[in-house]
Amino acid sequence: MRREELEAFLKNFNAKEKIRKKSDWDRYFMVLADTVKDRSSCIHRKVGAVIVKENRILATGYNQPPSGFPHCDETTCIRDALSISSGENQEICYAAHAEQNAIAQAARFGIPTAGATIYVTHKPCSICARILINAGIKRIVFVKDYPDPLSEFLLKKSGVVLEQLELEGGSHGDI
């Protein structure tokens, strides 16, 4: 190729500017959170989380017991054994929640989360809400609701934006 041809091509270069909607990015990162949740061994509810800043992934997490502890599908679920209902006594569980594991991974590798968005398949519980607030997360996008009214109260009073992602057909079901 000759230099003149390249210069002529570059001089006449034309590209249409494509404006991407915020919802396109939200859907993209939520699909990733939905994929991350598949790593969970929870026998009741698999949850995935992706922490993002400036459309770049900082960390991911899924609900899972601490490293070295038996996986949930390898032992008796303590919540089942004690007949604990969903949304109650979140602290009585072998697993750390997806949001907790994502924050822990960011901390472990020295990745700041201040000002970030977290995409999580389920609305955070009040324990996770406190952690996300203190980690500087400014926006939480989720699909499925979770029965913990204290969570929403804490997030609202702390100025964290909480958004439920509407899927096609206006549903909040599977991604």
N, C-alpha and C positions, 0 to 999 in steps of 0.2 A: 504494500500500500504506500502510496506516495503521500508526502507531507501535505501537499496542496489539497488532496482529497479529504484528508482528516480535518484540516482546518476548515474547509468548506462545509463538511458535515457538522462540525461543532458550531460553526457560525449560524447554521440554520436549525440547530437543535431546538426541539419544541416538545414539551411534555405537559400533559394535563395534570393540574394539581388535584389530587384526590384528598378530600377532607374526610378523615375518619371520625366517626361518631364515638363519643365516650362509651356508649353502650357496646360497641364492637369490642373494645378492650375489656370491658367488664365481662362479657360473655367468654372471651378468649381465656382470661385468667380463671374464670369459674369452671370452665371445662378442665383446666389443669388441676384445680382443687379437687374436682370430681375424680380425676385420674389418680391423684395422690391418695385419696381415701381408700383405694383398693389395696394399699399396703397394710391397712389396719387388720388386726386379727380379732377385733371385738365381735362377739357373737350376736350383739343386739343392734348397734348403730355404728356404722363406719363413717368417720368424719375426716375431711381433708381441708387443709389450709395452705394458702400461698400468700406470702408477704411481698408487696410490690411497691416500688418507688420509681417515679418517672418512667413507668412502663417497663421496668427491669425487675426481674425476680431476685429478691434478697434471700429468702429462705422458704422452706416448705415444712409441713408437719402433718401428722395423722395421729389419731388416738391409739396409744400403745403403752404397755407397761414400761417401766424404766429398763435400760439396757441390763441384760443379765437375768432379769426376772422372767419366769415362764410367760409365754404368750397367753392371751385370754382364751384361745381355743385349745389350750393344753392343760387347763385347770378348771376347777369349779368357779363360776362367776360369784364373787362375794356379794354382789347386789342381788342376785337371784337367791343365794343361800339365806340372806337376811330379809328377803321380800321388800326391797327398797324400790319405790316407784320412780319412773322417769321424772326428772326435774327436782327430785328431793335428794338431799344429802350427797351432793356431787363429790364431796371429798372422800366418800366411802366407795372406792373403786381402785383396782390395781393400776389402771391406766392413767397416764397424763393425757389431757385433752389435746386435740390437734393444734389449737392456738398456743397452748403452753409449749408443746414440742417445737413449733415454728419459732417462737420467741427464744427458746433455749438454744436452738441451732444457730440463730443469728448471734446470740450472746457468745456462744462457744467459739465462733469464728470471728468475733469482733466486728460484726456488721451492725451499724446503727439503724434503728427502726423509727426514729423520730420523724414524724410527718408522713409516714407510709400508710398504705392501704392494705388491709388484709381481706382476702377472699376466702370465705369459709362456707362449706356446704350447709351448715346449720347455724342458726343464730347463737352467739356465744352465751354461756351460762354466766351468772354473776361473778363467779370466781375468775373465769377467763376475762370478763369485762374489766375487772380491777387490774389484771396483769397487762392487758392491752392498753388501758389508759396510762398506766405508769411506764409502759414501753414507748409511749409517744405516738401510738397509732392514732391517726386522725379520721380514718374512714373505715367502716366495716361493711362489706357487701356479702350478703348471704342469700340462700335460696329457701331452705326449709326452716320453719319456726321452731322454737324450743320453749317449753313451759317454765319460764323464769322471769317474772315481771320486774324483779330487782335489777336484772341486767340492763334492761332498757332505761330504767330510772337512772342508774349510775352513769351510763353512757351519755344520756341527754344532759344531765347536770354537769358533766365534765366536758361538754362541747364536742363529743365524738359523733360524727355523722354515721347513722345506721340506716342502711338501705337494703330492702328486700328486692332481689333481682326478679323481675317478671320474665317468664319464659314465653315462648310462642303459645298463642292461645290464651294468654293471661293466667297460666297456671304456675304453681310453685313446686311442681313435681320433679321428676327426674330431668336431668340436664340433657 
